[in-house]
């Protein structure tokens, strides 16, 4: 969970009169989750947040599923998703189930012509390439490569990119996304053994308050349908807010890996969790210090989950012929493990420079038509014959912009 945060002007006591300097009242809105039991924030608007002028259209965004049931391991070449100008049009679901949609996106242009709200799902945006600013009704967050941006469902936002070369890996979660419970005490504070702390959070700042009338298009995704609404005033009219329910970010470089005497299991890499899947960060780290340790992961069975790995940068020591933007799917029901030769060549190694994001789902994932266009078709046979590793070239390294 995030920490208590506030921006702008607030009344001394909630649910009381909050007058504008020129007369009239600010309008309070409780922005909450799970009824009145989940995390929430209180917003104060210049105008009623309930006004809608028109509903002018809708588009069905239901992913087109090509394969519902499969035991075949896959490799998807994510960078082959073609760039598109529009932010929403660029979002391409590749692996989906009733809990999460895993999406690739390569938007060329900033989202400025309209506003967007996902009323179905929390959005976890991983910024692989690109810099810019996430603009929301609760403040702005500047982002850079390696950032996770967690946008709770219901947040109205726009996103600005500094260039046209942008790559995003997105999880749309139909369950709230939290920090792992085992990292927190009963007050919610992150514990000393957690691989990151609240100091690593990128909190919203630069609250924009627009006092503007006109026609403002807000596209709202609800039940898989993108509804286009026209608001009579600017949706960024919040003068102040406080609480726990807001967008925030953190960078994969700030994840502090947990290592051990022998190879540690994937939960040590965990960054986020839901009831239906977990998200893990693989980062450069020292290998195990037992004199006879085998640093490569042991072969393990996916009985209860599907494993998705999104490769970001560096050399992923357990696989061969992996490049930036590749996605591997290891479905439940069949074991997987290091590629031929990786198990043996890891012995004696002292560290790795790999960067990757992993999503483990507790229900099987389905492949979309778009995913099949990215599938190399042969990955499930990659454990048969040795292959030469492919290293990332120097100009591919995941680096912070100057």
Secondary structure, 3 states (H helix, E strand, C coil): CCCCEEEECCCCCCCCCCECCCCCECEEEEEECCCCCCCEEEEEECCCCCCCCEEEEEEECCCCEEECCCCCCEEEEHHHCCCECCHHHHCEEEEECCCEEEEEECECCCEEEEEEEECCCEEEEEEEECCEEEEECCEEEEECCCEEEEECCCCEEEEEECCCCCEEEEEEECCCCECCHHHECCCCCECCCCCCCHHHCEECECCCCCCCEEEEEEEEEECCEEEEEEEEECCCCEEEEEECCCCEEEEHHHCCCCCCCCCCCHHHHEEEECCCEEEEEECCEECCCCCCCCCCCCCEEECCCEEEEEEEECCCCCCCCCCCCEEEEECCCEEECCCCCHHHHCCCCCEECCEEEEEEECCCCEEEHHHHHHECCCHHHCCCCCCCCCCCCHHHCCCCCC
